[in-house]
Amino acid sequence: MSTLEKMKILTDSAQYDLCDYVSHHKSSQVNLPGIYEATGHNGCKIPLFKTLLTNKCKNDCKYCINQSKRNFTRLELSPEELAKAFLGYYGRGMVNGLFLSSGITGDVDETMEKQIETVHLLRNKYGYDDYIHLKVVPGASKDSIKRAMALANRVSINIEAATPSGLAELSSTKDYNKDILKRLSWINSLQHKSTTYPNSTHTTQLIVGANSESDKEILERMEKIYKKSELKRTYFSAFTPVEETEFSNKEACSTDRTAKLYNADSLLNDYHYNVKELVFDENDRLSLTQDPKILAAKNMDIFPVEINRAPLVELIRVPGIGVKSARKIISIRKKMPFTNIEQLKKLGVVVNRAEPYIKISGEFQTTFDL
């Protein structure tokens, strides 16, 4: 089988490792296997080459296309094959980086070693010094994680679920606390210690809708992680049933649900909300139709806030005011107080959302619609 034929299978097998939180497309072009777009912090699209080193896997994850019990073509690329295939894309300007993951063939650290060897070849044999995201295998040794972080710009480990019982619903071959949370802690402790990529970051991913966990349980787990680590971002993968798996007849998760989880997760990670400030229904789910920030604001007793006096923690709780615009407000008002809503609009404030929650120089801007 040719390398291109292998790539078509392995890049398709990598579709469930998310590299983008905006798009829900899980397939690449047939004639250009492995090219997936990621969204940068400034909103620009960045093409990445995303693939597995192998789709052979000993784990029995009930939702996964690569699970051990599934009958389909199993194969792998050697580190040299993968490095050359990626450089072929990169050299033609088709991708700006590599997103590398792998199934677990047997020994965990043997799997990690092959991924590390691939990245080592790119860095040291071929002189590639652009972006690499490397997936850490659950249960990997601290030494292999350390060496991976010395070579990659970003690493990640999928926590998959919010609770040990939630992971047990998905797989019988992983220990939530030992194989995943402990490794996440190691990644955080090793961050910034690499002399090659001292500003490296790490992320994680959860499967939403494959088990019985509620939105509240998911966000409570993320709150704990954000408080203890420098986790850059969480990706929420909406469960999709795969043929020939135990969950093949299970209902797919709506991407509307994951979209609201992204909204709420941003409130925790970027705006430093507490889960207790968020609003859930009787099933501990977020509303699918209303903005979690607006729902939270309606339960707070701080509004309306005075734009010319409110501290940062209150300004960022105003719907329509982001972290950047809140900081601009504080910087500008030190020199000259705000007098009208148009001044805020020029700073990027979404004024039609913010108006009911603010006062400017003691004047209400509008009132809530009841």
Buried (B, 14 or more C-beta within 10 A) or exposed (E): EEBEEBBBBBBBBBBBBBBBBEEEEBEBEEEBBBBBBBBEEEEEEBBBBBBBBBBBBBBBBBBBBBBBEBEEEBBBBBBEBBBBBBBBBBEEEEBBBBBBBBBBBEEBBEBBBBBBBBBBBBBEEBEBEEBBBBBBBBBBBEEBBBBBBBBBBBBBBBBBBBBEEBBBBBBEBBBBEEBBBBBBEBBBEBBEEBEEBEEBBBBBBBBBBBBEBBBBBBBBBBBEBBEEBEBBBBBBBBBBBBEEBBBEEBEEBBBEBBBBBBBBBBBBBEBBBEBEBBBBEEEBBBBEEEBBBBBBBBEEEEBBBBBBEBEEEBBBBBBBBBBEBBBBBBEBBEEEBBEEBEBBBEBEBBBEBBBBBBBBEEEEBBEEEE
